[in-house]
């Protein structure tokens, strides 16, 4: 019997598919183990809280429990005194009597689907159950790592999301208008930039593209970078869009206009013009209406609302904040446009 195997393309395709299925099984198995462990932690937390309230075992209860469990199960992690304290804290956090949010069975099933380290970060940094569940649900949707989660909490994403001044309710149909509103933040935090005190719009644009990974993370899930200084021609004139993105969930182009000054009503007119041009020249039948985001140094909310009230294209106005500045002497060390484009090419963006 000939045992030689002819490795053809069909075999390679099937093998690749098989490997993918095995990885999916491994992931599902790991998630199931995590959920079972966290369900046990949840019950253990309830037991600890109850025993401490109804018995007179004293302050050394958790230390003794830790020793006994680690002796009996030496190969099982999670029974240190510190972790038992965290398990208790985790259960108490979601059973706050002062919380307006009723913590029911469904949220319990959600918090047991995310890793234990994520849970600890959430209860350590969030003020209440509502904020905590916001981050839990985003982890389940976007599969955030713990470092990304911590960054989002510390940057106040919960407080900033959906807070821009916009006209989406009158320019976009539901549910597109709701999703677009939730997509925008106010303010945007560009704390990954190092800028001079006298930076201009081109400096800001260069800095954002140089840190495109951080910029996309701050913009939020769904944004795909299309290009900078996108040339459009209307009549005999050429115009250049600062930054152009495509939003995968919204299925539309997003024009980003940068302003290093306070918001002025005339800014919306220019952005409205760019949105019209993209709708006419780039948008396809399958695309939803193009959205504009105006990022400015600061704004008067009422002035922005007035400016948008008679604009017929969907526009959101948000502030941005810089927390780091670069000494003027180092300005020449910033990368050139050519260096930025070369780096983008290496990253495959």
URHU-V836223 format. One record per residue. N is the residue number from 1. RES is the residue in one letter. PSI is psi as a letter, one per 20 degrees, with the letter a starting at -180 (999 if undefined). OMEGA is omega in whole degrees, 0 to 359 (none if undefined). Layout:
N&RES&PSI&OMEGA + N&RES&PSI&OMEGA
This chain:
1&X&p&182 + 2&X&o&181 + 3&X&j&180 + 4&X&p&179 + 5&X&p&177 + 6&X&o&181 + 7&X&n&178 + 8&X&a&185 + 9&X&h&179 + 10&X&g&179 + 11&X&g&181 + 12&X&g&180 + 13&X&g&180 + 14&X&h&180 + 15&X&g&179 + 16&X&g&178 + 17&X&g&180 + 18&X&g&178 + 19&X&g&178 + 20&X&g&179 + 21&X&h&179 + 22&X&g&179 + 23&X&h&178 + 24&X&h&177 + 25&X&g&179 + 26&X&g&180 + 27&X&g&180 + 28&X&h&179 + 29&X&g&179 + 30&X&g&179 + 31&X&h&179 + 32&X&g&178 + 33&X&g&179 + 34&X&g&181 + 35&X&g&179 + 36&X&g&180 + 37&X&g&182 + 38&X&h&173 + 39&X&h&176 + 40&X&g&178 + 41&X&g&181 + 42&X&g&179 + 43&X&h&179 + 44&X&g&178 + 45&X&g&178 + 46&X&g&179 + 47&X&g&181 + 48&X&g&179 + 49&X&g&181 + 50&X&g&182 + 51&X&h&180 + 52&X&h&181 + 53&X&h&188 + 54&X&i&181 + 55&X&r&178 + 56&X&l&185 + 57&X&i&174 + 58&X&r&184 + 59&X&h&182 + 60&X&j&183 + 61&X&g&184 + 62&X&h&178 + 63&X&g&179 + 64&X&g&178 + 65&X&g&178 + 66&X&g&180 + 67&X&g&182 + 68&X&g&182 + 69&X&g&180 + 70&X&h&176 + 71&X&g&182 + 72&X&h&183 + 73&X&m&186 + 74&X&h&181 + 75&X&j&183 + 76&X&p&180 + 77&X&r&173 + 78&X&j&182 + 79&X&j&174 + 80&X&q&179 + 81&X&g&181 + 82&X&g&181 + 83&X&h&176 + 84&X&h&176 + 85&X&h&179 + 86&X&h&177 + 87&X&g&177 + 88&X&g&180 + 89&X&h&180 + 90&X&g&180 + 91&X&g&180 + 92&X&h&181 + 93&X&g&183 + 94&X&j&175 + 95&X&k&178 + 96&X&p&180 + 97&X&h&182 + 98&X&i&184 + 99&X&p&177 + 100&X&i&182 + 101&X&p&177 + 102&X&o&182 + 103&X&o&187 + 104&X&a&185 + 105&X&h&183 + 106&X&g&176 + 107&X&h&177 + 108&X&g&179 + 109&X&h&178 + 110&X&g&184 + 111&X&h&178 + 112&X&i&178 + 113&X&i&180 + 114&X&q&184 + 115&X&q&181 + 116&X&g&178 + 117&X&h&176 + 118&X&g&179 + 119&X&g&180 + 120&X&g&178 + 121&X&g&182 + 122&X&g&183 + 123&X&h&179 + 124&X&h&189 + 125&X&i&182 + 126&X&q&185 + 127&X&h&184 + 128&X&r&184 + 129&X&g&182 + 130&X&g&178 + 131&X&g&180 + 132&X&g&181 + 133&X&h&175 + 134&X&g&180 + 135&X&h&177 + 136&X&g&182 + 137&X&h&177 + 138&X&h&176 + 139&X&g&181 + 140&X&h&181 + 141&X&g&190 + 142&X&i&178 + 143&X&l&180 + 144&X&q&168 + 145&X&r&180 + 146&X&h&180 + 147&X&g&177 + 148&X&g&178 + 149&X&g&181 + 150&X&g&178 + 151&X&g&182 + 152&X&h&179 + 153&X&g&183 + 154&X&h&177 + 155&X&i&176 + 156&X&k&182 + 157&X&g&181 + 158&X&g&181 + 159&X&h&187 + 160&X&h&187 + 161&X&p&177 + 162&X&j&187 + 163&X&j&182 + 164&X&q&170 + 165&X&p&183 + 166&X&r&178 + 167&X&k&186 + 168&X&h&183 + 169&X&h&182 + 170&X&i&182 + 171&X&i&181 + 172&X&q&177 + 173&X&q&172 + 174&X&q&1 + 175&X&j&181 + 176&X&h&182 + 177&X&g&179 + 178&X&g&181 + 179&X&g&178 + 180&X&g&180 + 181&X&g&181 + 182&X&h&182 + 183&X&h&184 + 184&X&q&178 + 185&X&r&172 + 186&X&o&358 + 187&X&r&168 + 188&X&p&182 + 189&X&o&178 + 190&X&l&182 + 191&X&i&177 + 192&X&i&182 + 193&X&q&171 + 194&X&o&187 + 195&X&q&172 + 196&X&r&179 + 197&X&h&183 + 198&X&k&182 + 199&X&q&177 + 200&X&a&184 + 201&X&h&179 + 202&X&h&176 + 203&X&g&180 + 204&X&g&179 + 205&X&g&179 + 206&X&g&180 + 207&X&g&180 + 208&X&g&180 + 209&X&h&178 + 210&X&h&178 + 211&X&l&189 + 212&X&h&180 + 213&X&g&178 + 214&X&h&181 + 215&X&g&179 + 216&X&h&177 + 217&X&g&180 + 218&X&h&177 + 219&X&h&178 + 220&X&r&184 + 221&X&p&173 + 222&X&i&182 + 223&X&p&175 + 224&X&p&184 + 225&X&p&179 + 226&X&g&180 + 227&X&r&178 + 228&X&q&182 + 229&X&l&179 + 230&X&p&184 + 231&X&p&172 + 232&X&q&181 + 233&X&p&177 + 234&X&o&185 + 235&X&c&180 + 236&X&j&186 + 237&X&q&175 + 238&X&q&178 + 239&X&q&184 + 240&X&p&178 + 241&X&p&182 + 242&X&f&182 + 243&X&p&179 + 244&X&p&179 + 245&X&r&169 + 246&X&p&181 + 247&X&o&188 + 248&X&h&181 + 249&X&h&179 + 250&X&i&181 + 251&X&l&180 + 252&X&q&172 + 253&X&q&177 + 254&X&o&178 + 255&X&p&179 + 256&X&p&178 + 257&X&p&183 + 258&X&p&176 + 259&X&p&180 + 260&X&j&179 + 261&X&r&177 + 262&X&q&181 + 263&X&p&173 + 264&X&q&183 + 265&X&h&182 + 266&X&i&179 + 267&X&h&182 + 268&X&h&179 + 269&X&g&179 + 270&X&g&179 + 271&X&h&177 + 272&X&h&178 + 273&X&g&179 + 274&X&g&179 + 275&X&g&178 + 276&X&g&181 + 277&X&g&179 + 278&X&g&178 + 279&X&h&183 + 280&X&h&190 + 281&X&h&185 + 282&X&h&185 + 283&X&p&177 + 284&X&r&183 + 285&X&h&183 + 286&X&i&184 + 287&X&q&173 + 288&X&r&181 + 289&X&p&179 + 290&X&q&180 + 291&X&q&177 + 292&X&q&174 + 293&X&p&177 + 294&X&o&179 + 295&X&o&184 + 296&X&r&183 + 297&X&h&176 + 298&X&r&181 + 299&X&q&167 + 300&X&o&186 + 301&X&g&182 + 302&X&g&177 + 303&X&g&180 + 304&X&g&179 + 305&X&g&177 + 306&X&g&184 + 307&X&h&183 + 308&X&i&190 + 309&X&h&181 + 310&X&j&175 + 311&X&p&186 + 312&X&i&175 + 313&X&q&182 + 314&X&o&183 + 315&X&p&172 + 316&X&q&180 + 317&X&p&180 + 318&X&q&173 + 319&X&r&170 + 320&X&q&180 + 321&X&p&173 + 322&X&p&179 + 323&X&i&180 + 324&X&q&175 + 325&X&q&182 + 326&X&p&178 + 327&X&q&182 + 328&X&h&183 + 329&X&h&182 + 330&X&i&186 + 331&X&h&182 + 332&X&i&181 + 333&X&i&177 + 334&X&q&182 + 335&X&q&177 + 336&X&r&177 + 337&X&g&181 + 338&X&h&179 + 339&X&h&179 + 340&X&g&181 + 341&X&h&178 + 342&X&h&180 + 343&X&h&177 + 344&X&h&178 + 345&X&h&179 + 346&X&h&182 + 347&X&i&177 + 348&X&k&182 + 349&X&999&none
